[in-house]
Amino acid sequence: MCPWDCGKIRGPGNLFGRSQRMMQIMEETDLNSYPCMLSPKICKALSQMIELDQCSSDIFLFSETGRVETEEVFVTPAGHKLFFSGGGGGGGESGHQGVGVAIHKRLLQQINSISFSAFSSRVCQLQFSLCMTYCRCIAVYFLTTWHSEDDVEQVYTLLGSLLDASVKDGCVPVLGGDFNACIGPLANHEALDQIGQWGSGRQNERGRLLMRFVMAKGLQICSRHNASENMEASWTCCRTLDKTCVQLDYILANFRLQTVEVWNDFALPIGLDHRCAHCILQFQCSSPPRVRRQRGLKRWQPTLDSDGLPARFHNILHRNKIRGHHNSLEGLERSLRDAGQQGGNCENTYLRFRPSEGLKNLRAQRRETRDAQLRKSLTFTIRKNHRQEVRVWKIERLNAQLGHAKNWRTLRSMQFATKGFRQQQTPQPNAFADMLGQIFAGNPDRPCRPANLTENPWSMHELQCAVGRMKIHKGADEAGLVAELLKNSPDDFQANLLRLFNDILFTGNFPSCWSRTLFQMLAKTARA
C-alpha cells in the first residue's frame, strides 16, 4: 500500500525558516501484506490509525489498502482524517486494490474546502485549499505486470484527465503511489530535470511509459530528485521471488512545487515488501507583489447639469487647485482621478450567467449526499439543467445586445461567462522582466543639458491637439486614468499640466514612475 503525506506548513522554529510554505510527501506500499490475527478489514483500519499517530507527515497517500467499501472516511482518536476508495476487482482481486489519502490533524486546521472523489479502487483524489492555493492530491495504484497494456492505458487516461482538469482550474496537482514501473538510474539524459537520476533497478517498458506520461503532462518525479549518489538507498520494493530491490513507487508534481528533501524508509511498518517514499516539497517563491492599480474609469462619462456642462467635475478640480494639489504631476493625477470618481460614472456592461435557485439547490444536495448513485444521478440532472439555462440565457442576452451596435464588443465575454473563475497561468515570477533586463542592460550616462535649448516650449494648442487625438473607450492606465478625463478637463487644469510639461523640457527632470514599464502577459488562445 502506498501512503504518502503531502502538504505541510512549517511554522516558527522549523528547519526551513519561518515564512516558507512546505509540503511533505510520504509514500508507503502494501498494507495488504500486514500479518495479524484479526479480520483484514478491522486490522488494516486499526493499524493505519495507530501508525499515523506516530508519524509527523502532513498528507499520506495509500495504495493496496484492501478496502471493500466504495468510499469511506475515518477520523483517528488523535484527530487525523482518512479517506479511502475501494471495492471493484473481480476474481478475488479486490483484496489487492484500494487507495486512500490521509490528512494530519496539524494540516486539517489550516486547510479549507476539502473535497474527496473516489473514482475507482485504483485512483482517488482529495482537493483542498491552502493559503489561497488549491491543491489536488491523487493516490494511484497501478496494475501489476500480469495485466494487459490496455488496462494500464486506461489508468493513464484517467490520470491525464484529472491533471488536465487541475491545470484548467488553476490547482496544484500532486500524484503518488505504486506505479509498478521501474525507471532505473539515468545518466546524461535530456529530461533529468523532470525524471531525475536517483533510482535503483533496471528500466522496463512500464518505466518508459511512465517517463513519456511525465514529460507529456509537464510533471516532475519529485521522489527521484536527490543529490545523494547512493543509488542503493533509493529502492522502495524488495521483490519476494528474487529479493531484487527496485524503485516502483513515485511522487509526482508540477513545477509549481520544488523538491527540498527525499528519502525512503519504513516509517509505516505495515507493509512487508515496500518502503515509504518521503518528499518535502516547497512552493516556488511567491510572485512579486502585484502593482495595485487604481479603480479603472473605462467608458467614463461626466455628470452633466441642466445646461449640459460637467459642472460638478470642474468644481472638484477647481477646489483641488485651491488646496495646492496641482503643483506636481502626481497631484494632478490624484486630483483628476478623484474628480472623475465623484463627478461622473462608468457605463461598463458585464455579461454574467447566474444559475437559478433550483440549480443551486441541486448542487447543494450533491455536495451533502453520501449515496454514490444519488450523487451520480444529481450530476446528470445538474448538467442537463445547466445547459438548458445557459442556452436560454444566451438567447435572451443576444436579443438584447444585438440591437445596439455599441454593445457588440461585450458579446465576446459570453464564451467564458458560464464557466466561473479562470485562473491565469503565468510563467515563473520575474522571468519576462529578467529577459528584458538582459536585453536592455547597461548604465547609460545622463545626457548633458545644452546651454541653449533647441526646442521651443510647448503651446496650449499643441497640448489640446495631443489630447484630442487620444482614443476614448480604452482601458485605464496604472493610475486609473482614461482619455475622457483629460478631454473634459477645464482650461485652467490644462494650463497647469502644460506648465509642468515645459518645466520637464527645460530642466530634464522627470518623475521616476515614467521609467517603470508594466507588462501584462496575454495568452495566445483562451486555453493556452
C-alpha positions, 0 to 999 in steps of 0.5 A, spaced: 500 500 500 502 506 498 501 512 503 504 518 502 503 525 506 503 531 502 502 538 504 505 541 510 506 548 513 512 549 517 511 554 522 516 558 527 522 554 529 522 549 523 528 547 519 526 551 513 525 558 516 519 561 518 515 564 512 516 558 507 510 554 505 512 546 505 509 540 503 511 533 505 510 527 501 510 520 504 509 514 500 508 507 503 506 500 499 502 494 501 498 494 507 495 488 504 501 484 506 500 486 514 500 479 518 495 479 524 490 475 527 484 479 526 479 480 520 483 484 514 478 489 514 478 491 522 486 490 522 488 494 516 483 500 519 486 499 526 493 499 524 493 505 519 490 509 525 495 507 530 501 508 525 499 515 523 499 517 530 506 516 530 508 519 524 509 527 523 507 527 515 502 532 513 498 528 507 499 520 506 497 517 500 495 509 500 495 504 495 493 496 496 489 498 502 484 492 501 478 496 502 471 493 500 467 499 501 466 504 495 468 510 499 469 511 506 472 516 511 475 515 518 477 520 523 483 517 528 482 518 536 488 523 535 484 527 530 487 525 523 482 524 517 482 518 512 479 517 506 479 511 502 476 508 495 475 501 494 471 495 492 471 493 484 476 487 482 473 481 480 476 474 481 478 475 488 482 481 486 479 486 490 483 484 496 489 487 492 486 494 490 484 500 494 487 507 495 486 512 500 489 519 502 490 521 509 490 528 512 494 530 519 490 533 524 496 539 524 494 540 516 486 539 517 486 546 521 489 550 516 486 547 510 479 549 507 474 546 502 476 539 502 473 535 497 474 527 496 472 523 489 473 516 489 473 514 482 475 507 482 479 502 487 485 504 483 485 512 483 482 517 488 483 524 489 482 529 495 482 537 493 483 542 498 485 549 499 491 552 502 493 559 503 489 561 497 492 555 493 488 549 491 491 543 491 489 536 488 492 530 491 491 523 487 493 516 490 494 511 484 495 504 484 497 501 478 496 494 475 501 489 476 505 486 470 500 480 469 495 485 466 494 487 459 497 494 456 490 496 455 488 496 462 494 500 464 492 505 458 486 506 461 489 508 468 493 513 464 487 516 461 484 517 467 490 520 470 491 525 464 484 527 465 484 529 472 491 533 471 488 536 465 482 538 469 487 541 475 491 545 470 484 548 467 482 550 474 488 553 476 490 547 482 496 544 484 496 537 482 500 532 486 500 524 484 503 518 488 503 511 489 505 504 486 506 505 479 509 498 478 514 501 473 521 501 474 525 507 471 532 505 473 538 510 474 539 515 468 545 518 466 546 524 461 539 524 459 535 530 456 529 530 461 533 529 468 530 535 470 523 532 470 525 524 471 531 525 475 537 520 476 536 517 483 533 510 482 535 503 483 533 497 478 533 496 471 528 500 466 522 496 463 517 498 458 512 500 464 518 505 466 518 508 459 511 509 459 511 512 465 517 517 463 513 519 456 506 520 461 511 525 465 514 529 460 507 529 456 503 532 462 509 537 464 510 533 471 516 532 475 518 525 479 519 529 485 521 522 489 527 521 484 530 528 485 536 527 490 543 529 490 545 523 494 549 518 489 547 512 493 543 509 488 542 503 493 538 507 498 533 509 493 529 502 492 522 502 495 520 494 493 524 488 495 521 483 490 519 476 494 521 471 488 528 474 487 529 479 493 531 484 487 530 491 490 527 496 485 524 503 485 516 502 483 513 507 487 513 515 485 511 522 487 509 526 482 508 534 481 508 540 477 513 545 477 509 549 481 512 545 487 520 544 488 523 538 491 527 540 498 528 533 501 527 525 499 528 519 502 525 512 503 524 508 509 519 504 513 516 509 517 509 505 516 511 498 518 505 495 515 507 493 509 512 487 508 515 488 501 515 496 500 518 502 503 515 509 504 517 514 499 518 521 503 518 528 499 518 535 502 516 539 497 516 547 497 512 552 493 516 556 488 517 563 491 511 567 491 510 572 485 512 579 486 507 583 489 502 585 484 502 593 482 495 595 485 492 599 480 487 604 481 479 603 480 479 603 472 474 609 469 473 605 462 467 608 458 467 614 463 462 619 462 461 626 466 455 628 470 452 633 466 447 639 469 441 642 466 445 646 461 449 640 459 456 642 462 460 637 467 459 642 472 460 638 478 467 635 475 470 642 474 468 644 481 472 638 484 478 640 480 477 647 481 477 646 489 483 641 488 487 647 485 485 651 491 488 646 496 495 646 492 494 639 489 496 641 482 503 643 483 506 636 481 504 631 476 502 626 481 497 631 484 494 632 478 493 625 477 490 624 484 486 630 483 483 628 476 482 621 478 478 623 484 474 628 480 472 623 475 470 618 481 465 623 484 463 627 478 461 622 473 460 614 472 462 608 468 457 605 463 461 598 463 456 592 461 458 585 464 455 579 461 454 574 467 450 567 467 447 566 474 444 559 475 437 559 478 435 557 485 433 550 483 440 549 480 443 551 486 439 547 490 441 541 486 448 542 487 447 543 494 444 536 495 450 533 491 455 536 495 451 533 502 449 526 499 453 520 501 449 515 496 454 514 490 448 513 485 444 519 488 450 523 487 451 520 480 444 521 478 444 529 481 450 530 476 446 528 470 440 532 472 445 538 474 448 538 467 442 537 463 439 543 467 445 547 466 445 547 459 438 548 458 439 555 462 445 557 459 442 556 452 436 560 454 440 565 457 444 566 451 438 567 447 435 572 451 442 576 452 443 576 444 436 579 443 438 584 447 445 586 445 444 585 438 440 591 437 445 596 439 451 596 435 455 599 441 454 593 445 457 588 440 464 588 443 461 585 450 458 579 446 465 576 446 465 575 454 459 570 453 464 564 451 467 564 458 461 567 462 458 560 464 464 557 466 466 561 473 473 563 475 479 562 470 485 562 473 491 565 469 497 561 468 503 565 468 510 563 467 515 563 473 515 570 477 520 575 474 522 571 468 519 576 462 522 582 466 529 578 467 529 577 459 528 584 458 533 586 463 538 582 459 536 585 453 536 592 455 542 592 460 547 597 461 548 604 465 547 609 460 550 616 462 545 622 463 545 626 457 548 633 458 543 639 458 545 644 452 546 651 454 541 653 449 535 649 448 533 647 441 526 646 442 521 651 443 516 650 449 510 647 448 503 651 446 496 650 449 494 648 442 499 643 441 497 640 448 489 640 446 491 637 439 495 631 443 489 630 447 484 630 442 487 625 438 487 620 444 482 614 443 476 614 448 473 607 450 480 604 452 482 601 458 485 605 464 492 606 465 496 604 472 493 610 475 486 609 473 486 614 468 482 614 461 482 619 455 475 622 457 478 625 463 483 629 460 478 631 454 473 634 459 478 637 463 477 645 464 482 650 461 485 652 467 487 644 469 490 644 462 494 650 463 497 647 469 499 640 466 502 644 460 506 648 465 509 642 468 510 639 461 515 645 459 518 645 466 520 637 464 523 640 457 527 645 460 530 642 466 530 634 464 527 632 470 522 627 470 518 623 475 521 616 476 514 612 475 515 614 467 521 609 467 517 603 470 514 599 464 508 594 466 507 588 462 501 584 462 502 577 459 496 575 454 495 568 452 495 566 445 488 562 445 483 562 451 486 555 453 493 556 452 
